[in-house]
Amino acid sequence: MKMVFLRHGESEYNLRGLCNADPAVPVSLTSKGRLQAAAAAQRLRDVPIRRVYVSRLKRAHETAAIVNASHCADIYVDERLDDRNTGYEGQPVAQYLSAMRGATDPFSWKAPAGESYVEMVGRVHSFLEEIDHDDASAVLVVAHHEVLQAVTGHFRKLSLPEMWNVWVDHCEVLEFEPA
């Protein structure tokens, strides 16, 4: 089975540099984000996608809907694909990154109301281990930057610092085949 991963399109909070992992805060795609999703849909039009997995966040749902329009695949929501709960909801990403980088162990550090990078990686790896690999067609997973760092780390056997250095652009397509 081919596994196709896609980061959501540009969102309003991306433009403003703000954190969002709470599905109750409906952060939409920008017009550029919708165009990015449409371009990804065009790139993936000939891939036989039969299932789509998506986080609970609005920007991921909007991206998945645009890409899935030509596939009409079943869509499954899985909270393990949610963006990392930084504990800095609605606050500047720079503020969260500064706190994380200032910690003795940045990958285990977490804000009082958040989760650590290690915890997020664990839930993403749990998702990957549970996906049904019996289907010979392709599966699309629409998620978030740090989630896709963890996905890349899983398939490429990367260390936490190596994962952290992976950059995934908006609507960038990543493809992996399970061993």
ABEGO torsion letter per residue (X at the ends): XBBBBBBBBBBAAAAAGBBBABAABBBBBBAAAAAAAAAAAAAAAABBBABBBBBABAAAAAAAAAAAAAAGBBBBBBAAABBBBAGABGBBAAAAAAAAAABABAAABBBAABBBAAAAAAAAAAAAAABBAABABBBBBBBBAAAAAAAAAAAAGBBAAAAAABBBBBGBBBBBBBX
